[in-house]
């Protein structure tokens, strides 16, 4: 796996998701992230980090609860929030913060 710094140095923006194996909402978020990864693969990298396996990154990003989602562009935080979000909501957030055109998807 890439290091935290390598992840943030990506040419593409990064949606970094801090989670934990013991976290119920994190488990609910997994299929959402898979769907988002497929929809947004040309525009953003979706990366999940386990807080128990990556304590330094967790501390550096001031993560205090899981899931915490952070959108980075050129190593700069564009958006940060905690909790469960739908794929549609996350896609809208990414489009808004990265100034991408919105696209409608069928359910």
Beta strands, then each sheet from edge to edge (+ up, - down):
strand 1: 13-19
strand 2: 44-50
strand 3: 68-73
strand 4: 76-82
sheet 1: 2+ 1+ 3- 4+
end
